[in-house]
Protein backbone atom coordinates (compact mmCIF):
# COMPACT_ATOMS: atom_id res chain seq x y z
CA UNK A 1 0.00 0.00 0.00
CA UNK A 2 1.22 3.49 -0.84
CA UNK A 3 0.44 6.06 1.86
CA UNK A 4 1.15 9.77 1.47
CA UNK A 5 1.53 11.85 4.62
CA UNK A 6 0.57 15.51 4.59
CA UNK A 7 1.75 18.18 7.06
CA UNK A 8 4.61 15.80 7.82
CA UNK A 9 7.37 16.77 10.23
CA UNK A 10 10.74 15.09 10.78
CA UNK A 11 9.44 13.34 13.90
CA UNK A 12 6.57 11.82 11.88
CA UNK A 13 9.08 10.13 9.62
CA UNK A 14 11.11 8.88 12.57
CA UNK A 15 8.21 7.24 14.39
CA UNK A 16 6.23 6.01 11.38
CA UNK A 17 9.28 4.51 9.68
CA UNK A 18 10.06 2.63 12.87
CA UNK A 19 6.49 1.34 13.22
CA UNK A 20 6.33 0.48 9.52
CA UNK A 21 8.97 -2.22 9.97
CA UNK A 22 6.07 -4.45 11.05
CA UNK A 23 3.75 -3.44 8.20
CA UNK A 24 5.85 -2.96 5.06
CA UNK A 25 3.82 -0.11 3.57
CA UNK A 26 5.28 2.40 1.12
CA UNK A 27 5.30 5.70 3.02
CA UNK A 28 5.87 9.11 1.44
CA UNK A 29 6.15 12.27 3.52
CA UNK A 30 5.02 15.69 2.29
CA UNK A 31 5.47 18.91 4.25
CA UNK A 32 2.51 20.51 2.47
CA UNK A 33 -0.80 20.66 4.36
CA UNK A 34 -3.69 18.78 2.81
CA UNK A 35 -6.37 20.95 1.24
CA UNK A 36 -8.12 21.34 -2.11
CA UNK A 37 -5.04 23.00 -3.63
CA UNK A 38 -2.61 20.26 -2.57
CA UNK A 39 -4.87 17.21 -2.99
CA UNK A 40 -3.32 16.58 -6.41
CA UNK A 41 -0.13 15.53 -4.60
CA UNK A 42 -2.00 12.44 -3.42
CA UNK A 43 -2.07 11.01 -6.94
CA UNK A 44 -0.85 7.40 -6.96
CA UNK A 45 -1.65 6.76 -3.29
CA UNK A 46 -4.33 4.42 -2.01
CA UNK A 47 -4.38 6.24 1.31
CA UNK A 48 -3.45 9.63 2.72
CA UNK A 49 -2.49 10.34 6.32
CA UNK A 50 -3.67 13.72 7.61
CA UNK A 51 -3.23 15.75 10.79
CA UNK A 52 -5.28 18.17 12.90
CA UNK A 53 -4.96 21.29 10.74
CA UNK A 54 -5.43 19.71 7.32
CA UNK A 55 -8.64 20.83 5.58
CA UNK A 56 -10.56 17.84 4.32
CA UNK A 57 -13.66 19.67 3.20
CA UNK A 58 -15.98 18.52 0.42
CA UNK A 59 -13.86 20.06 -2.35
CA UNK A 60 -10.68 18.43 -1.04
CA UNK A 61 -12.38 15.05 -0.68
CA UNK A 62 -13.73 15.20 -4.24
CA UNK A 63 -10.21 15.98 -5.47
CA UNK A 64 -8.78 13.05 -3.50
CA UNK A 65 -11.46 10.79 -4.93
CA UNK A 66 -10.58 11.83 -8.48
CA UNK A 67 -6.97 10.86 -7.78
CA UNK A 68 -7.96 7.40 -6.58
CA UNK A 69 -7.61 7.79 -2.81
CA UNK A 70 -9.73 5.19 -1.00
CA UNK A 71 -8.79 5.75 2.62
CA UNK A 72 -7.96 8.65 4.92
CA UNK A 73 -6.01 7.85 8.08
CA UNK A 74 -6.07 10.63 10.66
CA UNK A 75 -3.06 10.50 12.98
CA UNK A 76 -5.06 12.26 15.69
CA UNK A 77 -8.20 11.72 17.75
CA UNK A 78 -10.28 14.63 16.49
CA UNK A 79 -12.03 14.52 13.12
CA UNK A 80 -13.75 17.91 12.96
CA UNK A 81 -11.49 18.81 10.01
CA UNK A 82 -13.20 16.19 7.81
CA UNK A 83 -16.53 16.55 5.99
CA UNK A 84 -17.78 13.11 7.00
CA UNK A 85 -20.97 13.31 4.92
CA UNK A 86 -18.98 13.95 1.75
CA UNK A 87 -16.55 11.16 2.61
CA UNK A 88 -19.41 8.69 3.02
CA UNK A 89 -21.05 9.82 -0.22
CA UNK A 90 -17.76 9.31 -2.10
CA UNK A 91 -17.07 5.95 -0.47
CA UNK A 92 -13.85 7.21 1.13
CA UNK A 93 -13.32 5.54 4.50
CA UNK A 94 -11.93 7.65 7.33
CA UNK A 95 -10.18 6.23 10.39
CA UNK A 96 -8.64 7.94 13.40
CA UNK A 97 -6.56 7.30 16.52
CA UNK A 98 -9.19 7.52 19.28
CA UNK A 99 -6.81 7.02 22.18
CA UNK A 100 -3.06 7.46 22.43
CA UNK A 101 -1.39 7.94 25.78
CA UNK A 102 -4.04 10.28 27.25
CA UNK A 103 -1.54 10.91 30.04
CA UNK A 104 0.60 12.88 27.55
CA UNK A 105 -2.03 15.60 27.10
CA UNK A 106 -3.12 15.40 30.74
CA UNK A 107 0.43 15.93 31.99
CA UNK A 108 0.92 18.85 29.60
CA UNK A 109 -2.29 20.35 30.97
CA UNK A 110 -0.84 20.22 34.48
CA UNK A 111 2.45 21.64 33.21
CA UNK A 112 0.55 24.64 31.85
CA UNK A 113 -1.42 25.07 35.07
CA UNK A 114 1.67 24.89 37.28
CA UNK A 115 3.81 27.07 35.04
CA UNK A 116 1.18 29.78 34.73
CA UNK A 117 0.31 29.66 38.44
CA UNK A 118 3.85 29.63 39.85
CA UNK A 119 5.36 31.78 37.04
CA UNK A 120 8.24 29.36 36.52
CA UNK A 121 8.73 30.55 32.92
CA UNK A 122 9.20 34.13 34.12
CA UNK A 123 11.35 33.05 37.08
CA UNK A 124 13.64 31.08 34.74
CA UNK A 125 14.29 34.17 32.63
CA UNK A 126 14.82 36.38 35.69
CA UNK A 127 17.37 34.07 37.29
CA UNK A 128 19.34 33.81 34.06
CA UNK A 129 19.77 37.59 34.33
CA UNK A 130 20.79 37.28 38.01
CA UNK A 131 17.47 38.72 39.20
CA UNK A 132 16.41 36.72 42.24
CA UNK A 133 13.53 38.91 43.38
CA UNK A 134 10.17 37.23 43.99
CA UNK A 135 7.95 40.25 43.33
CA UNK A 136 5.34 39.40 40.70
CA UNK A 137 5.76 35.63 41.07
CA UNK A 138 3.09 35.00 43.71
CA UNK A 139 1.02 31.88 43.03
CA UNK A 140 -1.60 29.83 44.84
CA UNK A 141 -1.88 26.30 46.20
CA UNK A 142 -3.68 23.82 43.98
CA UNK A 143 -4.56 21.87 47.12
CA UNK A 144 -8.30 22.26 47.91
CA UNK A 145 -9.00 24.31 44.79
CA UNK A 146 -12.04 23.45 42.69
CA UNK A 147 -11.28 22.43 39.10
CA UNK A 148 -13.89 22.01 36.40
CA UNK A 149 -13.12 19.43 33.72
CA UNK A 150 -15.25 19.81 30.60
CA UNK A 151 -15.14 16.51 28.77
CA UNK A 152 -14.42 13.37 30.80
CA UNK A 153 -13.22 11.01 28.10
CA UNK A 154 -9.81 9.39 28.32
CA UNK A 155 -7.83 12.65 28.45
CA UNK A 156 -10.24 14.43 30.77
CA UNK A 157 -10.26 11.41 33.06
CA UNK A 158 -6.45 11.24 33.12
CA UNK A 159 -6.35 14.96 33.94
CA UNK A 160 -8.89 14.53 36.72
CA UNK A 161 -6.84 11.72 38.27
CA UNK A 162 -3.77 13.95 38.47
CA UNK A 163 -5.79 16.84 39.91
CA UNK A 164 -7.24 14.57 42.58
CA UNK A 165 -3.65 13.71 43.49
CA UNK A 166 -3.02 17.40 44.12
CA UNK A 167 -5.94 17.45 46.54
CA UNK A 168 -8.32 19.32 44.25
CA UNK A 169 -12.09 19.01 44.21
CA UNK A 170 -12.91 17.98 40.64
CA UNK A 171 -16.20 18.86 38.97
CA UNK A 172 -17.07 17.38 35.60
CA UNK A 173 -19.40 18.14 32.74
CA UNK A 174 -20.02 15.74 29.89
CA UNK A 175 -23.18 14.85 27.94
CA UNK A 176 -22.08 11.22 28.35
CA UNK A 177 -21.13 10.73 32.02
CA UNK A 178 -18.43 8.22 32.89
CA UNK A 179 -18.55 5.77 35.79
CA UNK A 180 -14.75 5.94 35.87
CA UNK A 181 -14.90 9.69 36.60
CA UNK A 182 -17.27 9.08 39.50
CA UNK A 183 -15.06 6.25 40.76
CA UNK A 184 -12.07 8.56 41.25
CA UNK A 185 -14.17 10.99 43.27
CA UNK A 186 -15.28 13.39 40.54
CA UNK A 187 -18.69 15.05 40.72
CA UNK A 188 -20.85 15.80 37.69
CA UNK A 189 -22.65 19.14 37.66
CA UNK A 190 -24.50 21.32 35.18
CA UNK A 191 -22.29 23.48 32.98
CA UNK A 192 -23.48 26.72 34.56
CA UNK A 193 -22.68 25.36 38.02
CA UNK A 194 -19.22 24.30 36.89
CA UNK A 195 -18.60 27.82 35.56
CA UNK A 196 -19.67 29.47 38.80
CA UNK A 197 -17.78 27.16 41.19
CA UNK A 198 -14.49 26.35 39.47
CA UNK A 199 -11.23 28.17 40.23
CA UNK A 200 -9.68 26.44 37.21
CA UNK A 201 -11.51 25.22 34.09
CA UNK A 202 -9.84 22.75 31.73
CA UNK A 203 -11.25 21.79 28.33
CA UNK A 204 -10.99 18.18 27.12
CA UNK A 205 -13.81 17.76 24.61
CA UNK A 206 -13.86 17.30 20.83
CA UNK A 207 -14.89 20.23 18.65
CA UNK A 208 -18.36 19.88 17.14
CA UNK A 209 -20.72 22.36 15.47
CA UNK A 210 -22.74 22.37 18.69
CA UNK A 211 -19.88 23.39 21.01
CA UNK A 212 -18.02 25.81 18.73
CA UNK A 213 -17.15 28.82 20.92
CA UNK A 214 -18.44 26.99 23.99
CA UNK A 215 -16.34 29.47 25.96
CA UNK A 216 -17.87 32.75 24.83
CA UNK A 217 -18.72 36.08 26.43
CA UNK A 218 -21.80 34.95 28.39
CA UNK A 219 -20.06 31.76 29.57
CA UNK A 220 -17.03 33.73 30.79
CA UNK A 221 -19.32 36.17 32.59
CA UNK A 222 -20.74 33.23 34.58
CA UNK A 223 -17.27 32.19 35.78
CA UNK A 224 -15.50 33.23 38.96
CA UNK A 225 -13.63 36.48 38.57
CA UNK A 226 -9.95 35.68 38.08
CA UNK A 227 -10.61 32.13 36.83
CA UNK A 228 -7.82 30.13 35.19
CA UNK A 229 -8.88 28.77 31.80
CA UNK A 230 -6.88 25.99 30.12
CA UNK A 231 -7.47 24.62 26.62
CA UNK A 232 -5.46 21.63 25.39
CA UNK A 233 -8.29 20.30 23.22
CA UNK A 234 -9.36 22.28 20.12
CA UNK A 235 -8.93 25.98 19.48
CA UNK A 236 -12.47 26.54 18.24
CA UNK A 237 -13.88 25.82 21.69
CA UNK A 238 -12.79 29.28 22.83
CA UNK A 239 -13.98 32.59 21.37
CA UNK A 240 -10.58 34.29 21.27
CA UNK A 241 -11.87 37.86 21.17
CA UNK A 242 -14.19 37.24 24.11
CA UNK A 243 -11.21 35.83 26.02
CA UNK A 244 -9.13 38.92 25.21
CA UNK A 245 -11.86 41.21 26.52
CA UNK A 246 -12.09 39.11 29.68
CA UNK A 247 -8.32 39.25 30.17
CA UNK A 248 -8.41 43.02 29.86
CA UNK A 249 -11.21 43.29 32.44
CA UNK A 250 -9.66 40.77 34.82
CA UNK A 251 -12.55 38.33 34.57
CA UNK A 252 -10.06 35.76 33.27
CA UNK A 253 -7.06 35.84 35.58
CA UNK A 254 -4.96 33.24 33.76
CA UNK A 255 -5.20 31.74 30.27
CA UNK A 256 -3.23 28.73 29.04
CA UNK A 257 -3.60 27.58 25.44
CA UNK A 258 -1.99 24.68 23.63
CA UNK A 259 -4.43 25.20 20.75
CA UNK A 260 -5.75 28.26 18.92
CA UNK A 261 -8.74 28.58 16.64
CA UNK A 262 -6.67 29.96 13.74
CA UNK A 263 -3.61 27.83 14.46
CA UNK A 264 -3.45 26.20 11.02
CA UNK A 265 -1.74 29.31 9.66
CA UNK A 266 0.99 29.31 12.30
CA UNK A 267 1.46 26.19 14.42
CA UNK A 268 4.05 23.54 13.51
CA UNK A 269 6.02 26.17 11.57
CA UNK A 270 9.08 28.31 12.37
CA UNK A 271 7.97 31.92 11.91
CA UNK A 272 10.71 33.48 14.03
CA UNK A 273 11.93 35.61 11.12
CA UNK A 274 8.45 36.77 10.12
CA UNK A 275 5.82 39.21 11.35
CA UNK A 276 2.75 37.54 12.86
CA UNK A 277 -0.26 38.63 10.81
CA UNK A 278 -2.88 37.46 13.29
CA UNK A 279 -3.85 40.40 15.48
CA UNK A 280 -5.63 38.27 18.09
CA UNK A 281 -2.70 35.88 18.54
CA UNK A 282 -0.28 38.81 18.73
CA UNK A 283 -2.49 40.49 21.33
CA UNK A 284 -2.69 37.34 23.44
CA UNK A 285 1.08 37.11 23.61
CA UNK A 286 1.32 40.58 25.15
CA UNK A 287 -0.46 39.52 28.35
CA UNK A 288 1.83 38.42 31.21
CA UNK A 289 -0.89 36.06 32.47
CA UNK A 290 -1.23 34.16 29.17
CA UNK A 291 0.81 31.07 28.34
CA UNK A 292 0.73 29.62 24.81
CA UNK A 293 2.37 26.45 23.52
CA UNK A 294 2.22 25.27 19.91
CA UNK A 295 -0.07 22.22 20.12
CA UNK A 296 2.53 20.07 21.81
CA UNK A 297 0.33 18.30 24.35
CA UNK A 298 0.57 15.04 22.39
CA UNK A 299 4.32 15.35 21.88
CA UNK A 300 5.84 12.54 23.91
CA UNK A 301 7.75 9.49 22.80
CA UNK A 302 5.05 7.19 24.13
CA UNK A 303 2.21 9.04 22.41
CA UNK A 304 3.98 9.28 19.04
CA UNK A 305 4.81 5.58 19.17
CA UNK A 306 1.17 4.70 19.79
CA UNK A 307 -0.09 7.11 17.13
CA UNK A 308 2.15 5.53 14.50
CA UNK A 309 1.28 1.96 15.45
CA UNK A 310 -2.48 2.55 15.66
CA UNK A 311 -2.57 4.55 12.40
CA UNK A 312 -0.79 1.83 10.44
CA UNK A 313 -2.87 -0.88 12.12
CA UNK A 314 -6.00 0.98 11.03
CA UNK A 315 -4.81 0.97 7.43
CA UNK A 316 -3.90 -2.72 7.55
CA UNK A 317 -7.36 -3.51 8.92
CA UNK A 318 -9.01 -1.54 6.13
CA UNK A 319 -6.84 -3.24 3.53
CA UNK A 320 -7.54 -6.69 4.95
CA UNK A 321 -11.22 -6.55 5.88
CA UNK A 322 -12.58 -3.39 4.26
CA UNK A 323 -13.57 -1.98 7.64
CA UNK A 324 -11.95 -0.78 10.87
CA UNK A 325 -12.98 -0.50 14.49
CA UNK A 326 -11.70 3.11 14.53
CA UNK A 327 -13.68 4.16 11.47
CA UNK A 328 -15.66 7.43 11.58
CA UNK A 329 -16.87 7.45 7.95
C-alpha positions in Angstrom: 0.0 0.0 0.0 1.2 3.5 -0.8 0.4 6.1 1.9 1.1 9.8 1.5 1.5 11.9 4.6 0.6 15.5 4.6 1.8 18.2 7.1 4.6 15.8 7.8 7.4 16.8 10.2 10.7 15.1 10.8 9.4 13.3 13.9 6.6 11.8 11.9 9.1 10.1 9.6 11.1 8.9 12.6 8.2 7.2 14.4 6.2 6.0 11.4 9.3 4.5 9.7 10.1 2.6 12.9 6.5 1.3 13.2 6.3 0.5 9.5 9.0 -2.2 10.0 6.1 -4.5 11.1 3.8 -3.4 8.2 5.8 -3.0 5.1 3.8 -0.1 3.6 5.3 2.4 1.1 5.3 5.7 3.0 5.9 9.1 1.4 6.2 12.3 3.5 5.0 15.7 2.3 5.5 18.9 4.2 2.5 20.5 2.5 -0.8 20.7 4.4 -3.7 18.8 2.8 -6.4 21.0 1.2 -8.1 21.3 -2.1 -5.0 23.0 -3.6 -2.6 20.3 -2.6 -4.9 17.2 -3.0 -3.3 16.6 -6.4 -0.1 15.5 -4.6 -2.0 12.4 -3.4 -2.1 11.0 -6.9 -0.9 7.4 -7.0 -1.6 6.8 -3.3 -4.3 4.4 -2.0 -4.4 6.2 1.3 -3.5 9.6 2.7 -2.5 10.3 6.3 -3.7 13.7 7.6 -3.2 15.7 10.8 -5.3 18.2 12.9 -5.0 21.3 10.7 -5.4 19.7 7.3 -8.6 20.8 5.6 -10.6 17.8 4.3 -13.7 19.7 3.2 -16.0 18.5 0.4 -13.9 20.1 -2.3 -10.7 18.4 -1.0 -12.4 15.1 -0.7 -13.7 15.2 -4.2 -10.2 16.0 -5.5 -8.8 13.1 -3.5 -11.5 10.8 -4.9 -10.6 11.8 -8.5 -7.0 10.9 -7.8 -8.0 7.4 -6.6 -7.6 7.8 -2.8 -9.7 5.2 -1.0 -8.8 5.7 2.6 -8.0 8.7 4.9 -6.0 7.8 8.1 -6.1 10.6 10.7 -3.1 10.5 13.0 -5.1 12.3 15.7 -8.2 11.7 17.7 -10.3 14.6 16.5 -12.0 14.5 13.1 -13.8 17.9 13.0 -11.5 18.8 10.0 -13.2 16.2 7.8 -16.5 16.6 6.0 -17.8 13.1 7.0 -21.0 13.3 4.9 -19.0 14.0 1.7 -16.6 11.2 2.6 -19.4 8.7 3.0 -21.1 9.8 -0.2 -17.8 9.3 -2.1 -17.1 6.0 -0.5 -13.8 7.2 1.1 -13.3 5.5 4.5 -11.9 7.6 7.3 -10.2 6.2 10.4 -8.6 7.9 13.4 -6.6 7.3 16.5 -9.2 7.5 19.3 -6.8 7.0 22.2 -3.1 7.5 22.4 -1.4 7.9 25.8 -4.0 10.3 27.2 -1.5 10.9 30.0 0.6 12.9 27.6 -2.0 15.6 27.1 -3.1 15.4 30.7 0.4 15.9 32.0 0.9 18.9 29.6 -2.3 20.3 31.0 -0.8 20.2 34.5 2.4 21.6 33.2 0.6 24.6 31.8 -1.4 25.1 35.1 1.7 24.9 37.3 3.8 27.1 35.0 1.2 29.8 34.7 0.3 29.7 38.4 3.8 29.6 39.8 5.4 31.8 37.0 8.2 29.4 36.5 8.7 30.5 32.9 9.2 34.1 34.1 11.4 33.0 37.1 13.6 31.1 34.7 14.3 34.2 32.6 14.8 36.4 35.7 17.4 34.1 37.3 19.3 33.8 34.1 19.8 37.6 34.3 20.8 37.3 38.0 17.5 38.7 39.2 16.4 36.7 42.2 13.5 38.9 43.4 10.2 37.2 44.0 8.0 40.3 43.3 5.3 39.4 40.7 5.8 35.6 41.1 3.1 35.0 43.7 1.0 31.9 43.0 -1.6 29.8 44.8 -1.9 26.3 46.2 -3.7 23.8 44.0 -4.6 21.9 47.1 -8.3 22.3 47.9 -9.0 24.3 44.8 -12.0 23.4 42.7 -11.3 22.4 39.1 -13.9 22.0 36.4 -13.1 19.4 33.7 -15.2 19.8 30.6 -15.1 16.5 28.8 -14.4 13.4 30.8 -13.2 11.0 28.1 -9.8 9.4 28.3 -7.8 12.6 28.4 -10.2 14.4 30.8 -10.3 11.4 33.1 -6.4 11.2 33.1 -6.3 15.0 33.9 -8.9 14.5 36.7 -6.8 11.7 38.3 -3.8 14.0 38.5 -5.8 16.8 39.9 -7.2 14.6 42.6 -3.6 13.7 43.5 -3.0 17.4 44.1 -5.9 17.4 46.5 -8.3 19.3 44.2 -12.1 19.0 44.2 -12.9 18.0 40.6 -16.2 18.9 39.0 -17.1 17.4 35.6 -19.4 18.1 32.7 -20.0 15.7 29.9 -23.2 14.8 27.9 -22.1 11.2 28.3 -21.1 10.7 32.0 -18.4 8.2 32.9 -18.6 5.8 35.8 -14.7 5.9 35.9 -14.9 9.7 36.6 -17.3 9.1 39.5 -15.1 6.2 40.8 -12.1 8.6 41.3 -14.2 11.0 43.3 -15.3 13.4 40.5 -18.7 15.1 40.7 -20.8 15.8 37.7 -22.6 19.1 37.7 -24.5 21.3 35.2 -22.3 23.5 33.0 -23.5 26.7 34.6 -22.7 25.4 38.0 -19.2 24.3 36.9 -18.6 27.8 35.6 -19.7 29.5 38.8 -17.8 27.2 41.2 -14.5 26.4 39.5 -11.2 28.2 40.2 -9.7 26.4 37.2 -11.5 25.2 34.1 -9.8 22.7 31.7 -11.2 21.8 28.3 -11.0 18.2 27.1 -13.8 17.8 24.6 -13.9 17.3 20.8 -14.9 20.2 18.6 -18.4 19.9 17.1 -20.7 22.4 15.5 -22.7 22.4 18.7 -19.9 23.4 21.0 -18.0 25.8 18.7 -17.1 28.8 20.9 -18.4 27.0 24.0 -16.3 29.5 26.0 -17.9 32.8 24.8 -18.7 36.1 26.4 -21.8 35.0 28.4 -20.1 31.8 29.6 -17.0 33.7 30.8 -19.3 36.2 32.6 -20.7 33.2 34.6 -17.3 32.2 35.8 -15.5 33.2 39.0 -13.6 36.5 38.6 -9.9 35.7 38.1 -10.6 32.1 36.8 -7.8 30.1 35.2 -8.9 28.8 31.8 -6.9 26.0 30.1 -7.5 24.6 26.6 -5.5 21.6 25.4 -8.3 20.3 23.2 -9.4 22.3 20.1 -8.9 26.0 19.5 -12.5 26.5 18.2 -13.9 25.8 21.7 -12.8 29.3 22.8 -14.0 32.6 21.4 -10.6 34.3 21.3 -11.9 37.9 21.2 -14.2 37.2 24.1 -11.2 35.8 26.0 -9.1 38.9 25.2 -11.9 41.2 26.5 -12.1 39.1 29.7 -8.3 39.2 30.2 -8.4 43.0 29.9 -11.2 43.3 32.4 -9.7 40.8 34.8 -12.6 38.3 34.6 -10.1 35.8 33.3 -7.1 35.8 35.6 -5.0 33.2 33.8 -5.2 31.7 30.3 -3.2 28.7 29.0 -3.6 27.6 25.4 -2.0 24.7 23.6 -4.4 25.2 20.7 -5.8 28.3 18.9 -8.7 28.6 16.6 -6.7 30.0 13.7 -3.6 27.8 14.5 -3.4 26.2 11.0 -1.7 29.3 9.7 1.0 29.3 12.3 1.5 26.2 14.4 4.0 23.5 13.5 6.0 26.2 11.6 9.1 28.3 12.4 8.0 31.9 11.9 10.7 33.5 14.0 11.9 35.6 11.1 8.4 36.8 10.1 5.8 39.2 11.3 2.7 37.5 12.9 -0.3 38.6 10.8 -2.9 37.5 13.3 -3.9 40.4 15.5 -5.6 38.3 18.1 -2.7 35.9 18.5 -0.3 38.8 18.7 -2.5 40.5 21.3 -2.7 37.3 23.4 1.1 37.1 23.6 1.3 40.6 25.1 -0.5 39.5 28.3 1.8 38.4 31.2 -0.9 36.1 32.5 -1.2 34.2 29.2 0.8 31.1 28.3 0.7 29.6 24.8 2.4 26.4 23.5 2.2 25.3 19.9 -0.1 22.2 20.1 2.5 20.1 21.8 0.3 18.3 24.4 0.6 15.0 22.4 4.3 15.3 21.9 5.8 12.5 23.9 7.8 9.5 22.8 5.1 7.2 24.1 2.2 9.0 22.4 4.0 9.3 19.0 4.8 5.6 19.2 1.2 4.7 19.8 -0.1 7.1 17.1 2.2 5.5 14.5 1.3 2.0 15.5 -2.5 2.6 15.7 -2.6 4.5 12.4 -0.8 1.8 10.4 -2.9 -0.9 12.1 -6.0 1.0 11.0 -4.8 1.0 7.4 -3.9 -2.7 7.6 -7.4 -3.5 8.9 -9.0 -1.5 6.1 -6.8 -3.2 3.5 -7.5 -6.7 4.9 -11.2 -6.6 5.9 -12.6 -3.4 4.3 -13.6 -2.0 7.6 -11.9 -0.8 10.9 -13.0 -0.5 14.5 -11.7 3.1 14.5 -13.7 4.2 11.5 -15.7 7.4 11.6 -16.9 7.4 8.0 
